[in-house]
Amino acid sequence: MTRIKEQAIELLQDIPDEKIALVIEILKGLRSLYHQNGNPADYNEITPDAMGIFSKYANPDLIPLEKEAWGEAVREKHAFN
């Protein structure tokens, strides 16, 4: 087994059993995509940078609040725990 597959298995072992069904469905989808298109690395479309990939869907009024949104979410979560 290659090192990269060993790393994938290590990550899977850290995911709680009740959440693993979603991961399995994602892996099945990736496998079917791989079989449909051959090697995914041969795909010709350029993948955009992850940052800003959904910017066309953004609410312009909320963009100035993005930097503080994560911290606010964490504070809210810990306030309820």
N, C-alpha and C positions, 0 to 999 in steps of 0.2 A: 504494500500500500504506500502511496506517495505521501510525503509530508503534508501537502496541502489537504489531502483527504483526511489525514489524521487530525489536522487542525479543525476541519469541519465537524468531525465526530466529537472532538472535545467541546466545541461550541454547542452541539446538540445535547450533550450530557448535562450542560448547565441550564437548559430550558426545562421548566416544570412539565411534568407529564400531561397536565390538563391543557397546556398550550401547544403541545407538539403536533397536534392534528393540523393546525394551520401551516406549520412549517412543512409537513408532509405534502399538503396540497400545493404549496409553492414549488417544492422540489419536483412534484409530478408535472406541473406546468412547465418548468424549465426543461425537464427531460423530453416532454413532447415537442417543445420548441426546438430543442437540439436535434431531434429526429426529423422534424419537418424541414429544417433549413440546413442540415448538415452541421458543420462546425460553426457555432455562433460567432467565432472570431472572424469568419469570412464574410460576415454581414457588412454590406457596403455603406449603409447609412451612418453618418457621423453622429455619435451620441453627444448631446450637449452636456456642458458642465452641470453637475448636480445643483449647484447654486443658481437659483433663478429659473429652474426648469419649468416651474408652474407660474412664473411671474405674470403671464398673460391672464391668469385667473384671479390675480390679486385685487383686493378692494383698495383702491388708491387712498381712501380715507384712513385705512388701518396701517399702511406701510410705515409711517413714522413710529408706530407703537411696536413694531416687530422686535426690536432689540431688547425690549423689556418684557416681552410676552412670556418667554421661557421662565425667567425668574419669578414672574407673577404666578405662573402655573405651579411652580414648585412650592412657593409660599402657600398657595391655596391648598395644595395637597397635604402639606405638613400641618396646616391649621386644623384639618379635619381628622388627622391621625392622632 
